[in-house]
Amino acid sequence: MTIPESQLKTWSAQGSITQSAATYDTIKKVLVDSSSPCYSKDISIFLQGSYGNDTNVWRDSDVDIVVRLNQTFYSDLSHLEQGAKSSFDTTYPNVQYGFHEFRAEIIDCLTKRFGSDLKLGKKAIFIKGNNGRRDADVLVCAKLRRYRQGSTGTDNQYDEGICFFLPDNTRVINFPEQQRYNCTTKHQNSSEWFKKTVRVYKNLRNRMVEDGYLAEGVAPSYFIEGLLWNVPNNNFGTNFEDSVVNSFNWVVNADAAQLACANNLFWLIREAEGNCWKPTDFEAYISATQKYWNEWST
C-alpha cells in the first residue's frame, strides 16, 4: 500500500516561520548592539539550513544562525600550482585577528545576554529557547576562498564560502550561500515543487525514524535536500505522489558517485569526507524508504 496523496500533501507544508523569525531577530539584535564586539567589525548574520532554505517542517526545532567575519578570510589552495601558492602567500600575509578571536568575543557577548541558556557545542553555540524563542544554533565562522585550478592565487578565480574550526583545530568548509541560491533556482525551475517535495521527504524520514525503519542521524536534512537537487525538473509536478515516486526512482537508477551537494561544490556521496553522505548511510536510507513506502499503513 503506497502513501496516499492526502498524507503527502500534509507533509509538504512548511513548518513554523513566525517563531524562527523572532528567534533570529532576538539574537541578531544582541550581536549588532553598540555594546557588542561585532558593532565595529565587518560581519554578516544570516539563516542557513532548513529555515534559511524554506524547507523546514513542523518537527524542525533548532534555528541555524550564521555569524560570519568578513574582514578576514581563510583559503583553500589545494588546487593551485606551487607558483600560484607562493604568489598568494606574498600577497596575503597572515592577520592577527581571525576566527578564534572572533568566536571568543561572540561567546562572551552571547553569554552576557543568555547566561545559562547558552551551551558550547563542538560546532555551534547552542541557545535554549524561552518565551516564544526557539532553540538556536549559532555558528561562528569566517570567509573562505577556495581557489580553482588554474588560478594565479591573486585573481578572483575562487569560490567564496565559510569555514570554522573544531576544538581539535580541524577546519570545516561549506558554501551555504551557493546552496541557498541553487535551491531557490531549482524551486523556481520546477514550477515551485522542489521545496515542497523536500519537505515531504523530510517528514517521511521523520516517520521512518519514529517507526523504527531508520536510525536517527542516518539521513540528515542537508543530504536529502542535496539528493533531490540533482533530480531533473521534469520529475517534479502534477501531484505529490508522482513527484515522490518519479524523483525517488530517478535517484535509485542514478550513478550515486556523480551526485553533487546542492551547493554544487562537493560530491554528495563519498567515504571519509566530512561534507559528504557516507555510502552505507545513503544505501540504508534508500532501502528503508522503499520498504516503508510499500508497507505504509495509517
Secondary structure, 3 states (H helix, E strand, C coil): CCCCHHHHHHHCCCCCCHHHHHHHHHHHHHHHCCCCCCCCCCEEEEECHHHHHCCCCCCCCCEEEEEEEEEEEEEECCCCCHHHHHHHHHHCCCCCCCHHHHHHHHHHHHHHHHHHHEEECCCCEEECCECCECCEEEEEEEEEEEECCCCCCCCCCEEEEEEEECCCCCEEEECHHHHHHHHHHHHHHCCCCHHHHHHHHHHHHHHHHHCCCCCCCCCCHHHHHHHHHCCCHHHCCCCHHHHHHHHHHHHHHCCHHHCECCCCCCECECCCCCCCECHHHHHHHHHHHHHHHHCCCC
